[in-house]
Amino acid sequence: MKTDQKLNMTMLCDFYELTMGNGYLKAGFQDRITYFDVYFRSVPDGGGYAIAAGLDQLIDYIEDLHFDQQDIAYLRGRGIFCEEFLDYLANFHFSGDIYAVPEGTPVFPKEPMVIVRAPAIEAQLLETFALLTINHQSLIATKANRIVR
């Protein structure tokens, strides 16, 4: 891979996100505005708070979120997605809104770090990456904060 090329991480999602998106389209829910929050339930080791992180990586992912011809061909080959959904993915662009606390902000259990507001399929396609990235990056930032205090 050339250094000026970005790795397309779009297909690094739970297959469930794609099957749900296909279902939303078949049910006519693709344009219904939905929300989801990224938060954590508890702080490990009784730390009391966490440090929010991962927003830059999430924004980069959203800005580059696309399905190339190879992705569409792979999904078509599974034989479970309707052509209308594959066309939707081929022309996909994120049109929703992201609300988030700034990087480095102390956050507490059950407090949203990121809120996604988007049409149902768009929000669904962000779910896996948003959860993994924000939770992992926040865990690392929190540990680093505790080490240097």
Protein Blocks (a to p, Z undefined) as FASTA:
>chain_A
ZZkbccdfklmccfklmmmmmmmmmnopmmpccddddddfbdghhlopacdehjlmmmmm
mmmgccdfklmmmmmmnopacfklmmmmmmgccfbdcddddehiacdehiafbdcdddfk
lmmmmmmmmmmmmmmmmmmmmmmmmmmZZ
